[in-house]
């Protein structure tokens, strides 16, 4: 993403903070996987949103109208020996030249410099509670500044949650962000199509997961946006199943919930398809209910509608569909009011999507559902999970777990399905799988 995009974001945030305020945003710490091996590093999303800086051990400080420079980045210095072992660093010069900081300081000097930046500020903007070690350091710096009261120095006496302001900014995607998210969804959609093409009875779930990861990396997404869910048969009824180690059996369905992360933006797609390439009558009947529910929900993703409207549209279709196939009995309005669908559909129909797969942003303003506006991106993902453990469920429905999920952008006049490249109708799925078998 262009450096100017990050500069615009910082400028917009500083306009909110204004004179007398100071913003402090650390990146995520590195985490140990086992012994001396670390997990692959990913920057804190809020930090990356404002900087584009990919390295660990970094802190962003914004000080509006500071004569020497408003944007300060504390980071690691260049170190030839360390870079030989662990890779290149931007260093202090790179922090300014490549990432647009006005000034850069060694991260090792943070304890010496930051208390001085806090002196005589009125307001501090920081998200407390995310990184406890950093919280304690910040309290220590504030205490140091407060101890200078007799010298005429005061510490900030207003503490504002940075997330409250920053997450509202992140909810509305810019043109560059939309372009990146569209690419992330395209990559994931191609991988889902590939999974359908290679799937055969007798494979294991992890082999399908391997195809997904290969597809992501082949197109430039170095990691999944979250642990991929690849659940066959009974595992399709476990919402967050991630063991991915079972044998794929002829006659079962396979539910795949997998998204790619591209340039720190997530995609999130779910498709469900028959392992042998042909839906059984029961599988098809339930699939068509879920698909109709998803299409009804997507139709409600448009400016002026409320966040909850897609969910309500999906619930209505699901309640009616379960009556039509004989799983529920009664009037659909009554069943809806009584939440009789909950043994079969227990989650909401979507969530915000962005740098985090469950992205930031309020769903309600006060006690009212939020109004959808252009630039917001949401998933739409109804499902039905007919587990054999549900009391009274006829055997012919057992272990049919289906979810269909797409990434949907709210546009000025409606919506755009970013993930439209993944086959979704019964005919598309069966054609994709049979075409692969013929080849």
C-alpha positions, 0 to 999 in steps of 0.5 A: 500500500502506498506510503501516502495512504498511511500519512493520510490516516495519521493526519486524520487521526491527529486532526481528531487528537488536536493540540494538547494530545499525544497518541501512543501505539505499540506494535505486537510483541514477538511470541515464543512458539516453543523453546527458542522458536518464535511464531511468524511475526505479524504487526498489531493491526492498529499499529500497521494501519497507521504506519505500514511498518512490518518489524517487531519492537516498534512504537508509534508516537503522534504529537500534533503540532510538535515543531520538530516533527509530529510523527515519531517512530521508535524502532530497531537500529541497523545492525549488520550482525543481527541482520545477517542472522535474522534479516534486514531492518529498516533502521532509523533512516528507513523509518523516515524515508520508507515509512514517512516518519518525521523523526525516528529514535532507537527503541532502546531509548524509549524509556528516556525519551517518551516521558519528556514527550508526555510533559505538559500534555493534556490528553493521552490516546492509548488502548489500555489492556491489550499489552499488559507489559506496555501498560505498566511501562506507560504508568511508570512514565506517567508517574515520572512526569507527575513527580515533576509537579513542583517544577511546573510540569504536569502529566496528561490528566485525560486518558482516552481510548485510542481504539474508540477513534481508530476503530471507527476509522478502520470501519470505513475502507478507503479505495486502496483498502478495498483494492487490497481486500478484493485481491485477498478475496480473489486469492481465497476464492481461487483456492476454494475452487482448487479444493473442489477440483482436487477433493476425492473420497479417501483423502484426508482433511489436511490434504485439502488444507494443504491445497488451500495454503498452496493456493494462497502462497502461490498468489502472494498471500503468505499466510491464512487469515485464520486457522483453516476449517476443513471439516468432513462429515460430522466435523462439518457440524463443529463451527470452529473445527481445526483438527483437520485430520479425518478421512474424507468419506464417500457420501459426506459433505466437506465444509471449508472455511478459509481465507487468505491474508494479503498485505495484512487484510483478511478474506473469509470464505466458506463453501460446502460441497459433496466429497464425491462431487454429487449432492444427495437429495437431503444434502441438496435440500438443506444446501438450497435453504442455506443458499436462499438465506444467504442470497436474501441476506446479501440483498439487505447489504445496502446503504441505509439498511441496519446491520441486523437486517441481513441476519433477520432476512436469513432467519426468516428463510431458514425458519420457513425452509426447516418447516418445508423439509419437515424438521420444524413444525408450526408457523414460521413467525412463531418459530422465529420468535421462539428461536426454534431454529437455534439447535440448527443455526446458532450464530449470527449471519456476519461480522465486520471484515478488514485487517482482522478477520473479526474486524473492529467497529461497533455494531450498535450506536447506543442501543440501536443497530448501526446503519450500513454505509459505503466503505463497510465490509461485512461477511454474510454467512448463514448455516445449518448444522444438523448434528446427530446429537440433536434430539429427535432429528431424523437419521436421514439429516444426520451430519449435514453441516452447511455454511456459505460465506462471502465477503460483501462491500457496501457500495454507494448504490448497493453492494459488491461481493468481493468473493464471487469467484468461488463456486456457490450454486449446486450446479456450479459446484457439481460442474466444477468437481465433475470437470476436474474428474473428467480432466 
